[in-house]
Amino acid sequence: MSKRVLILHGLSGSSYPHWQAHLAIDLIKDDYIVSFPELPNKNNPNLEEWKSFVKKEIEYFKPQIVVCHSLANILWFHICDEIDISLEKLMLVAPVRNEELNEAKTFFPYPIPSNLKSKEVIMAASTNDPYLSLDEAINLQSKLNIGMKIMENAGHINTSAGFGKLDCALDWIKRVEECEENR
């Protein structure tokens, strides 16, 4: 049975050639069922509006895997305690520090959830992300009690940092598939 993957973008979206767009295409090619919605008012988002939208999408789509980038991580932190879901995998890529962003004031401050609602969670951070230093990333990872992939000089892990494809994201999602098939 095909897995359902929900991909959630950050501030201003993740249109092609962003790695999330490549990931959606690659997953579809591998027979995954993908939802990659454009969240409302992506350039000037409101937390309540995004929460409402994503809760409806989760209820309708019933994902088994969720992939978040940037502000979407913060959105996930806010909705964890409000949703009844048990994911197989959750990928948190390039979260942002817990201080107000002008374009997204309603998202801050954000909570550190004790339950991320997933059996397996990975966070990817960069050694030179302007929105979250490596020390801040390690601190967040420790508070969340999850694994982390540290990417060398990857900026905010987006198109402007030179990422069109992020093959490690696809590999991580597919890895469990292969492990399950080999049991």
N, C-alpha and C positions, 0 to 999 in steps of 0.2 A: 504494500500500500504506500502510496506517495505521501511524503511528509509535507505539511503546510508550514510555510515560512513567512512571517510578517516582518517586513523591513521598514524601520522607522527612521526618517531623516531628521537632521537638526535644523537650525536656523537657516533660512533661505533655500532649503531643499537639497537634494542630491541628484540632480538631473545628470544625464549622460554628458560627459564621460566620467563622472564620479564613480568610485569603486562600488558604491551600493547599487548603481544602475547596472554595472558589469556583473555584479553578484546575482542580481535578479535574472538577468539574461542567462547566465551560466547555470543557475539552478533550474530554470525552466527547460533548458536543453537537456538536463539530467532528470527530467520528469518530476521535479518538485512542483508543488502548487504554491504560487507566490502571490502575496498581496504587498504592493509597494505604493501605498496611497500618498497623495500629496496632501499634507496636513493644512488646515485652514490658516489663512493669513501667515504664510510661512516666513515672510520678511519682518513681521511685527506680531509674533504669536502671543496668544493669551492662554495661560495655563488651563483655565477651566474649559475653554473651547477645545484645546487639544485633548484634555482628559476625556471629555464627553465623546469626541470623535473616536479616539482609540478604544475606549470601553465598548462602544457600539461595534467597532471593527473586530475586536476580540470575541465578542458575543456571537457575531455573525460568522466570522472566518474560522474561529477555533484553532489558532496556530499551535503547533508543537514546538516551534523554534521562533525566537524573536531576535532580531539584529538591530541594535540601536547605534546611532552615531551622534556624538556631540550633545546637543540639547535634548535629543530623544532619550538619552540615559537619564537625565534629570526628570523628564516626564515619567519614565518608568519608576524611578524612585518615589515619585508622588503617588502613582496609582497602585503600587504593590499592595498596600493595605486595603485597597478598595475593590480588588478584583479576586474572583475565585477561579484560579487557574493553576495548573501544574505543568510547566513546560519541561520538555526534555533538555533543551539548551537555550541559553541566553548569552548573547554576545554584546558586550558593552565596549564600544570603540570610541576613544578620545572624549571621555567625559570632561566637563569643564569645572573649574574651581567654584567653590560655594560663595561667590560674591557676585553681586548684581551686574547683569549685562543690560545696557540701555535698551536694546531692542527686545528684551525678554524679561522685564522686571518682575512679572507675576510668578516666575519660576523660582525665585530666590526669596529667602534662603530655602534650601532643599533638605529634606530628611535623609537620614542614612537608614534604609530599611533593614530590619533584622532577617527578613525572609524575602528573597528576590524571586520566589515562585518558580524556581527551576532546579532540576536535578543536577545539571552541570552548568557552570557559569565561567566565562573567561572575560577578562578585561584586557584591552590592548591600549597601550599608552606609548608616547614618544618621548625621547630624551630631550626634545626641544619644542614641545607644544606650547605656543604662546598663551593658551587658555588653561593649562594645567602643567605645572612643573613636574619633573620626575619625582621629587620629594613629596609633592602633594598627591601624585598618583599612587605612590607606595603607601602613603598614609590612608588614602581612600580604600585601596585594595585591602589593607589591614583591617580597617573598620568593617568592610563588607565580608571579609574572610573568604576571599575567592582567589583563583589563580590569575596570573597576569603575564601577558607577552609584552616585552619592552622592545620597541622598534627604535633603532638608531637613527637620529636626525630625520624623523618622519613628519615633523611639523604637526599640524592638526589632523594628519592622516586624511587628507582630502585632495581635491583636484589641484588647488593652488599650491599644495605641498608636493605636487608631482605624482599623485596617485591616480591612475586611471583604473588599474586592477589591483586587487588585494587578494592574491591567490591563497594566502594563508587563511583567510576567512572562509573561502569555499572549501579548502581542505579540512578545516576544523568541523564544519557542518557535516561534510560527507564522511569523516573518519568514523564516527559512531555507527553510521549506516553500514559501513564495511565490517565493523566489529560485530554488529548485530547479525549480519548475514553469515558470518563465519562461526557463529555459535552452534 
